[in-house]
Amino acid sequence: MNHSSLQQLDYDRILNTVASFAHTDRAKRTILASAPKLVKKHIDHMLNEVHQAARILEISSSVPIHSLDEVSTYLEQAHKGLFLRPSQLERVVSFLEHCRKLKTFMKDKISVAPDVANYVHSIADMTDVENEITGSLRHGKIDDYATPELANIRRHLRSKQAEVKEKAEAMCRSKKLAPYLQENMVVEKNGHFTIPIKKQYRSKVNGSVVDTSASGATVFMEPAEVATIYEEVNHLIMEEEHEVETILYQLTALVLETEADLHIAMETMHHYDVIFAKAKYGRSIDGTIPELNESFTIHIDKARHPLLGEQAVPLALHLGIEERALVITGPNTGGKTVTLKTVGLLTLMAQTGLMIPAGEKTSLHVFQKIYVDIGDGQSIEQNLSTFSSRLTNIIDILEHADDKTLVLIDELGSGTDPNEGMALAQVILEQLFAKGSTILATTHYRELKSLAQTHDGFLNGSMEFDIQTLQPTYRLLLGETGNSQAFDIAYKLGLHPALIKRAHQLTDQQSNEDRFPVDQTDQVQQRRYEKQLATTKYARKQRKPKEASIPLFNQGDNVTVSPKGAVGIVYKGPDETGNYLVQIKGEKHRLNHKRLTLKIPARELYPEDYDFDIIFKSVEYRKTKHNLDRKHVEGLSLHEED
């Protein structure tokens, strides 16, 4: 999948949200490194796992997942010949407890999630190891009774430590030392039992100075009698440390003996963490498991963009092998771009094994490539203009797209001269369609809506606009064409209907007389405007020399239309006022001969017996005519098209 396309569709934001539901750092990393899969069987398997995990969460949301990173670190430490400390062994025990709890948790989930619940059987029974380690630990330390040797050493150690303290206390009570004492009490300093002696009498006491008071007036001395006993204590402490190390090495070796089972358990725990994170995310967006197909069908039912949540207007869309190119028109901020992103992002999510916020009837094709061109994509480093940057991207799409590709292009042909941009947009769509790609494109060009009439496989769509509220509804209407709604908005805001109708005429659009009604208060103003316009036209006519005769154009002549310079093909004419019917980009316009200039005569473009119905008639008209030419069909009639 194209990395730039993934970014434009906010795929990474979805993965970050999914990762936030994972318990372990390793699962978070796995999710963030996810990419859409390309094999339907693999994707179906992932979606089935998430579906079953979601059913388990409906029963209980407390899945016993344990951290894995620490256990992996401990195994590495053990391989280096270092023993595991008691606190580390406690974390290993905690992991083993979670493995045991996970096996118990999944026992009664087999009926609702047979595949996911059975994964736990790959975790071996490590109860003996758990009990062995647990029996040797108490309150974060090696238990006294971990071995008989340790129990004996610690018993003697406690006895000697008590003897040391008793000896020091006895000396404090001695009448012989009473004159030299600063205080009649035993003070423990740096692990030694000392008595506080006045500085000037330090030579009177047989022993060693362990510490001095802050003022220097008192020295804390360990009497020689006490030191003799303390040497025995130190010897016992060394024996204790050696025995504890021996036990820790034995327990570490036990962990290493179970390494293979631990790795399998960690892999299983990690896999559970990933699929339950996906399931939790799916439940958070009220998601469903989409159906996947390989028949080039995109059927979206009540879909919402996952980053918009409940604010999103549900989207319904159907494309198939017969109609696999959708051209969406409509006003700005009407939801065209969101529609493209929703289709693209839901496809990516489904192929990543994620639930999507859509209805249960949703079915998505498994695409091998997804290409996106949304936004200006301007590159300061390469000094490219907006148009150049986007065109560079589209050229790359044209080179790599094929019949396994979904292409999403927003505002195709924008950023340059409207006539040239429209022409480029049409040839780009035609080329992508010829390569077999599935296409969703948005545009402001009204001319592109004719593709659905002249090209099989193209479908028009528009974003609904509520003219009463002057607000978009964000609903996609299939089979309909939209526009910028500029005239409707202008009328709603109070621009005079006569001006709007005049603007219609200048854009070569047919004006609906009933569309912009004039109320009684405006009728006087309208008559005044029409009178002024008529007077101006009469004055201009009086100033002009006598008009030349009406030039004759033949059917099929290629003509240039002023003032925009559009190119059209003559269909009929002229009538009594010198008007011709000229087809421009699939639509017929009634134009005065004064606006037409011959570009290429029909005789230079077409043979004498050329059937101009191919150019001027719809596909349905030609099919009907062909059927009637072959035989009489009951109830079938041919209606002339102008």
NUTI-532546 format. One record per residue (C-alpha): residue in one letter; z, y, x. Coordinates in steps of 0.25 Angstrom, whole numbers, plus 5000, padded with zeros to 4 digits. Each point is the difference from the previous one (the first is absolute). Example, Ala and Ser with C-alpha at 12.3 -4.5 7.8 and 13.67 -1.06 7.14 Angstrom:
<atoms>
A503149825049 S499850145006 
</atoms>
This chain:
<atoms>
M500050005000 N499750145005 H501250075005 S499650144996 S499849944985 L501349945000 Q500750145004 Q499250074989 L500449914990 D501550025004 Y500149855003 D501150025011 R500950084990 I500049874991 L500349915012 N501250095004 T500550004986 V499949854999 A500749995014 S501250074995 F500349894991 A500149905012 H501449965005 T499649975015 D499350085010 R499149895003 A499549994986 K499850164999 R499149995013 T499249884994 I499850084987 L499650135007 A499049925008 S499449944988 A498550014997 P499149964988 K499649855000 L498549964998 V500149864995 K500349984986 K500849875001 H500950075010 I500250124991 D500349914988 H501149935008 M500750135004 L499950054986 N500649874994 E501150015010 V500350144996 H499949964985 Q501049895002 A501050095008 A499950104989 R500449894990 I501249965009 L500450155000 E500150004985 I501149895001 S500750065012 S499750125009 S501049965011 V499249915009 P500849965012 I499150065012 H500750015013 S499550095012 L499249925011 D499950095011 E501449985006 V499849844999 S498750015008 T500750095011 Y501249905001 L499049895003 E499350085010 Q501450035006 A500449855000 H498749965007 K500450105012 G501249915002 L501050104994 F501049954990 L500150074986 R501250084997 P500949974988 S499550124992 Q498649955003 L500349864996 E500650054987 R498650074997 V499449865002 V501049944990 S499750114990 F498549965001 L500349864999 E500850034987 H498950084994 C499049885003 R501049914992 K500150104989 L498550024999 K499849854998 T501150004989 F499450134994 M498649934999 K500549874994 D499950054985 K498850095002 I499049885002 S499650004985 V499650155000 A499450015015 P499749865005 D499350045012 V500950115005 A501249934997 N499649875008 Y499750085012 V501549995003 H499949865002 S499450035014 I501450055004 A500849885007 D501449974996 M500850075012 T501449984993 D500549935012 V499750115010 E500550104990 N501449934999 E500149975015 I499850155003 T500950044989 G501149915004 S500050065014 L500150154995 R501150084993 H500050154998 G498950025010 K500649925011 I500149865005 D501049924992 D501349955007 Y499749864996 A498550005003 T500449905011 P501349935003 E500050065014 L499850144995 A501249984990 N500949955012 I499650125009 R500350104989 R501349944997 H500550015014 L499450145001 R500850054988 S501249945006 K499950065014 Q499650144994 A501349994991 E500849975013 V499450125007 K500450094989 E501449944999 K500250015015 A499650155000 E500950034988 A501249925007 M499850095013 C500150134991 R501349954995 S500549975014 K501250095004 K499550005014 L498750074997 A500650094989 P500250125009 Y498550005004 L499449994987 Q499450124993 E500049934987 N500649864996 M498749944995 V498949915004 V498650075000 E498749935000 K499050065010 N498649945003 G500549864995 H501250015009 F501550004994 T500650125008 I501350075000 P500150165002 I500750035013 K500450145004 K499150055011 Q501150025011 Y500549864998 R498749925001 S500449945013 K501349954994 V499249904991 N499349885006 G498650004993 S498650075000 V499650144993 V499049974989 D499950154994 T500750135001 S500350104989 A499250134998 S501250085006 G500249915012 A501549994997 T499849854995 V499449885007 F499749884992 M500349885009 E499849854998 P501249935006 A499749895010 E500749904991 V499150034989 A498850005009 T500249865004 I500049954986 Y498850094997 E499249935011 E500149874992 V499550084988 N498850055007 H499749855004 L500149964986 I499150114995 M498949965010 E500149854995 E499950064986 E498850085003 H499349885007 E500349914988 V499550104990 E498750025009 T499849855000 I500249994984 L499050124999 Y499049935009 Q500149874991 L499850084987 T498850075006 A499449875005 L500249954985 V499250124995 L498949975010 E500049854996 T499750054986 E498950115004 A498849934994 D500749994986 L500550155002 H498650045002 I499549934988 A501150064992 M499750145005 E498649994997 T500349954986 M501050114998 H499050105005 H498949954990 Y501050014989 D500450145004 V498550045000 I499649944986 F501350054993 A499850145006 K498650004993 A500649944987 K501050115000 Y499050115002 G499149944989 R501250004991 S500350155003 I498650044996 D500049914988 G498849935006 T499249884996 I499349895008 P498550034999 E498949904998 L499049985012 N498549974999 E498849995008 S499050044990 F500050155003 T500850044988 I501050115000 H500750004987 I501250095000 D501050014988 K501050104998 A500150035015 R500950115007 H499950065014 P501349945006 L500450135007 L499950084987 G500949904992 E500250034985 Q499350135001 A498749935002 V499049994988 P499649864998 L498649975005 A499149904994 L498749965007 H499049895000 L498949975010 G499249885002 I498849945007 E499150064989 E500650145002 R500650025014 A499850155002 L500950104993 V499750155001 I501150084995 T499850154996 G501050104994 P500850125004 N500950035012 T501449944999 G499549914989 G500549875007 K498649965006 T500649985014 V501349934995 T499149904993 L499349975013 K501349985007 T500649924989 V498949905000 G499949995016 L501550005002 L500349894989 T498949915006 L500750025014 M501349974994 A499549874993 Q499349955013 T501450025007 G500749914990 L500750114993 M500250024985 I499350124994 P500350104989 A499049964990 G499849924987 E500049845001 K498550004996 T499750075014 S499049925008 L499550045014 H498949965009 V500449955014 F499250105009 Q499849985015 K499950155003 I500550124994 Y499450145004 V500550134995 D499650145002 I501050104993 G500450145005 D499350095010 G500349915012 Q499850125009 S500149985015 I500450125008 E499949925013 Q498549974998 N499750134994 L499449944988 S499950074987 T500549944987 F498649964996 S499749945013 S501349935001 R499849934987 L498549975002 T500449935013 N501049924992 I499049964989 I498949975011 D501049905006 I500249944986 L498549994997 E499949925014 H501149904997 A500049994984 D499549874994 D500149924987 K501549975004 T500450145001 L500750104990 V499650145003 L500850124995 I499450145002 D500650134994 E499250124997 L498749945006 G499150105006 S500950125000 G500250105011 T498550045001 D498950064992 P500149954986 N498549954999 E500049935013 G501449954998 M499649944987 A498849935006 L500849945011 A501049954990 Q498949934992 V499449935012 I501349965006 L500449944986 E498749934999 Q500149945014 L501449954998 F499649944987 A498749935007 K501049945010 G500849944989 S501250085001 T501050034989 I500150154999 L500950104993 A499650145003 T500450144994 T499150125000 H499850144994 Y498549984999 R499549984986 E498749955005 L500749875005 K500349964986 S498549964998 L500249895010 A500649924988 Q498750024992 T499049975011 H500749905009 D500549874994 G501449975005 F500550145000 L501150054990 N500550144996 G501450034999 S500750144997 M501550055001 E500450044986 F500350154998 D500850064988 I499350134997 Q501150044991 T501150005010 L499050035012 Q500749885007 P499449875005 T500549874994 Y499749925012 R499449894991 L498749945005 L498949984990 L499049905004 G498550024995 E500250154999 T499750125009 G500850115002 N499950145006 S500850125005 Q500350054986 A499850145005 F499350044988 D501049944991 I501250065008 A499350145000 Y499849994985 K501449964998 L500550125008 G499250104992 L498750025007 H499050044989 P499149884995 A498750085002 L500350015015 I500349855000 K498749974993 R499350085010 A500749935012 H499549874993 Q498650045001 L500150045014 T500549865004 D498949934993 Q501049944991 Q499749984985 S501050094992 N500749944988 E500050124990 D501249954993 R500849985012 F500450145002 P500150064986 V500150154998 D501150054991 Q499850124990 T500750105010 D499049975011 Q498750004992 V499850155002 Q500249995015 Q499049885000 R498950084993 R500250115009 Y499949915012 E498849944995 K499350134997 Q500350055014 L499449885006 A498850014991 T499850145004 T500149975014 K499049894999 Y499050094992 A500250115011 R499749905011 K498849954992 Q499450144999 R500150035015 K499349875004 P498549995001 K499349914990 E500449855002 A498949915006 S499649884992 I501049884999 P499749905012 L499749864997 F500949895005 N499749854999 Q500949894997 G500649955013 D499850135007 N501150025010 V500550144998 T501150095006 V500950074990 S500550145003 P501050065003 K500849885006 G498849935006 A500249874993 V498949905000 G499549944987 I498949924993 V499150064989 Y500249914987 K499350084989 G499550144997 P499750114999 D500450044985 E499650134993 T501050085008 G499649945014 N501249915001 Y499949865007 L500949885000 V500449975014 Q500849885005 I501050045010 K500949895006 G499949914988 E500250114990 K498950084992 H500050154999 R499250104992 L499550105010 N499150125000 H498749995008 K500550135007 R501149925007 L499049885005 T499250005012 L499149885004 K500549925012 I499249874999 P498949974990 A500249874992 R498649955005 E500650005015 L501249924996 Y499649904990 P498849914997 E499150034988 D500649894991 Y501550025004 D501049984988 F500850125000 D501049944991 I500649945012 I500450145004 F500350074986 K500549894991 S501349925000 V500249865004 E500349974985 Y498750074996 R499249925009 K500649874997 T499850024985 K498550055002 H499849875009 N500549914989 L499250074989 D498749995009 R500249855001 K500349974985 H500650054987 V501550005000 E500750014987 G500950124998 L499650065014 S499350135000 L499750105011 H500550145000 E499350105008 E500850075011 D499950155004 
</atoms>
